[in-house]
Every structure is written in C-alpha cells, then in structure tokens.
Amino acid sequence: MKQIFIPFSILLFSLAPALYAQPPVKAIVGGTLINPNGTEPVEGSVILIEDHGIVKVGKLGEIKIPKDAQVFNAEGKWIIPGLIDTHVHFFQSGGLYTRPDVIDLREYRPYEEERSWIKEHLPDTFARYLRSGVTSVVDVGGPTWNFRVREAAQETDLAPRVAVAGPLISTYRPEEFAIEDPPIIKVDSVEEAQALVRRQVTWNPDLIKIWFIVFPGQDPKDYLPLIKAIVEESHRHGLRVAVHATELETARTAVKAGADILVHSVDDREVDEEFIQLLKKNHILYTPTLLVSMRYREVLSQQLQLILPEHEMANPYILSMLFDLRELPADIIPQSVLNRIKNPGPISPNPIALKNLKLLHDAGVTITAGTDAGNIGTPHGPAIFREFELMAKAGLSAQQILKAATVNGAQFMGRQEELGTVEEGKLADMVILNSNPLSDIRNTSDIYRVVKDGHVYEPAQIIKKTPEDVVQQQVNAYNARNIEAFLATYSPDVKIFAHPDRLRLSGPEQIRKAYRSLFERVPSLHGEIVNRLVLGNFVVDQEKITGSPKDPWEAVIIYEVRDGLIQRVWFIGEDNYSIG
C-alpha cells in the first residue's frame, strides 16, 4: 500500500471533505547543504518540501524520495537558507530624490511624485529582493503605509516575508518630512512618547523604532527618560525596540534605557569594554549597516561604485537616477554637492565602524546583516551583496557573515523556529547557488534558484527584463564606467556597427579592449538619454554625451536585444563617435 505523508496541520482539518489533492512533494537532490549554525556542510543532500514547509532533510541513500515527487537536481550546487535583510525602508526608493532632508531636489522632482512612484512599483521592489535570494526583510520604520506593505507582501507570491515598524519615534524631525503620514514623528515629552507607542500598537507592528538623533553639544543622557519611556511602554505591549544610534554614548544610553536592537554601527569612536559587556549582558542584536553612509558619499560626489550584482538585479531606472547630478541644472543642486563633485576625495568604508564590528563579533555580540536599503544609493535587493563584502573587509569569515544573514536574522525577526536554517519543520526558504559561498562570500550572488515558501523559482522568472531594461542596465554601467557590468549586457556574438553596416567591434573581448580604454581616458564620461523609442526588440536612444573632449555632443544608437542580451548595435553619425 502506498504511504502518503500527512502533516499534522492537515490532520486538524480531517473532518472536512477530501476534495482537493495535495500537490506532490518537491525534492531538492544532490546539492551541498550549508546551515551556518555550526553544523558541517552536507554533501549529496536531499531536502523534501511539502506545501510551504520542509518535511525531511538528509543525504542521498538515507532518505526515500516519493515516486510522485517533483525532483530538482542540485548536483554541483550549494544550498543556503534564504537571506534575511534586517534593515530596509520601503518608503524610500534608493534613488536620488528619496531623501529631501539630505539633498532637496523637490523643485525638479516633487516628493509626492517620488512617494507615488514607490507605491506603484512595490511589486517590482519585492521581486528585486527575491531575485537577490533575500526571502525575508525587516522594514525598521516608515509611514503608516508600511503596514499596507506587509499586507501586500503576504498577498504576493514574488515577495519576501516582511516585518515592519511604524513611524520612527524621534528626538528630531526634519522639516522636509512635515507631511501627511510622515515617516518620522518627533516627541517632546514622556507622555507624548507613551501615547505614540500605544497608537502604534493598534496597527500591530512587529517592533517599535526610535530615531535617536543627538546633535553636537547635546548630551544623550538628557534624553534617557524619554527613551526609557518608549522602551518600557513598548515592552509592556510585548514589542521589542530597535534604535538608530550611531555614536557610542548615544548607543550606550539606548541600551541602558532597555533597547533590544541597535540598527547601525557605532562609528564615531572605538567601543570600550563596558559597552561590549553591556551589549552581551542585555543580549543586544547589532546590525552594522556598513554600506549606507558610504553610498551617500559616493552618489553626492558622483563616484558611484556599484558592484555587478547591483547592476544586474536592482531596478535599472532607480540606478539611472543616481547619475542625475551630472544632468540637472546647476542652480538647483546645493553648492556643497557641487563642490563635492568638482573636488571629489577618496571614499572608503568608515574604519571605526569596521573595527567595532570585528570587536563586537569576536566578543560574542549577536550580529545581523542589514543594508538600510532604500536610502540614496542603496538599492533594494542586491545591496546585501555589497554589505557582505564590507563585513568581510571588517574581518568576518564567510561562515560568520552567512550566520548573520540567516540564523541571526531569524532571531531579529523573532522567527527562529520557522526561519534561518534548512531543517525539518521550518518554512521552505532557501537559495541554491552555482558557487561555494564558504570559499568566497561574493558567491552568494551567483544564484541558480530561489526557494520561497516552497515555490522554486528560476531567476528569470522573478525579474523578466524587457529590451528597454537591458539597454538601461548597459547605460548605467557606461555611466559608472564599470566594464564588467557593461559587458554583462552583451551577447557572446554581439556586433557593433557604424550605421548602416560598417563593422566596428565584434565580440565581448573587442568591446572590452575598446571601452576599457575609453573609460580610462575619459573618467568624467556620461551619457544622458534625451529621447528613447522602443519597437519590439529594438531600442533607439538619442544620447547626449558629456565629459569628453567634444563635450557636449549627441549620438543616435540603435540596440537589438534578444534573449535578454544586446545582440547588435548601430551608431548613427559616425563622425561624432570614437572608441578605442
């Protein structure tokens, strides 16, 4: 007699008529399973999935695979738990116009237009996370619309699991956010703070967020009664409290007030032993967010250093905005930003933040991985891969980074019984990789399949790139002068012509040689799309080129895109165009 596994949850409904046949078991077979919880990798693994959960994990030959199972061959692949980004903001796009309190360009793009775009493109933002192997995120504060984001994610297949906080309860609010449904609300008294927590409780938040801003000359301890009141009221309702506190004394005050989570690095000075022991004693979670401040500096000085996965997986139109400071009228750009662009200095990660991450990790403080995605220059989804690189630069091993982004991320969400590892009884969220992440953390971006809630997705199923998307990705790489990202948009048999039929370049290696030379010779090169026409697989761009000796000049370029790659390119106006 054929045996059928029936989960206990199904037995609870055994009195209902058996009208619906259960879908077959999925079997992921042959891969090397990496659970970064201290266990050894399992080669030749078998993972059985039924409905949304994992029902069996073991090795080939030890686990019986049901005859009617849908088998996914993972031989030669590596399997990790779904990644968890513990610091994102859905009310921000990642583009240039998303933080008017940092750079006010509302004269060019009204903030309401920015907010509308964000809401309309929420499904795409969800998909960018899933394409990046991020199956769960924590939005640590935004407008009350955040709670609709959580609902939308629950109703969308191609979306991560979303935990949210409501408006940030703050010691300061920028005037630019004096708007309807603000992301930040300033409180001036203990009574106001307690009332705001109680109001947020009615929205069923997953946590409460404090934006603890202390200006030079102020003493963080002066805010202790206010912070303590927020924490105690939150704890009274069973809610943990996450705090933005980037200075050592501000963070110390937050923890002494009873905070549970620090969502940024301490970056003003090296942490001391008292602080380390305070975090350990209070079981504080620490999310370093090493990338975000560096990305602001990169964008505002026009020295953007996006990595290849960001070019490939982020929304290409959001990335294109990050170069707009090369195109906007100078009279609407703040003078301080113009000065940065004119006299750019070297940009590197904050060395104090890197050192503090290593000190705290080695002392036994629980570290999670978070990007602060949505801030200017930190794209939703693939920013996590650049964050991983910076965590590695701080001295964490690939295994330790994976643990921060899975096991510890589940702890941040309060869902360690369901998420964080690939084990029996947990939800079926995992990423199948082409390369070993333990040998190089950058291999986490080499994604073969993403498994979310028991559904197995190919990357191309999650993000379906149009010909226009591919061309925009190429333009972004051109403006970033990133030769690898530029070449990634081209077919192996690509040909570039001077219109109509004079062959200029053939194949990626000729393109590499010509454009690498161009990027090196003209470091300020920038292409602005003046007009664009899309006709099926053809994209016609009218571009204005600046930064070259002929600055400015225009070219018309025709792209033919097939199977997600540029196959043919024609330049019209050969006299105006020179490469190599």
Order of alpha helices (4+ residues) and beta strands (2+ residues): alpha-beta-beta-beta-beta-beta-beta-beta-alpha-alpha-beta-alpha-beta-beta-beta-alpha-beta-alpha-beta-alpha-beta-alpha-beta-alpha-alpha-alpha-alpha-alpha-beta-alpha-alpha-alpha-beta-beta-beta-alpha-alpha-alpha-beta-beta-alpha-beta-beta-beta-beta
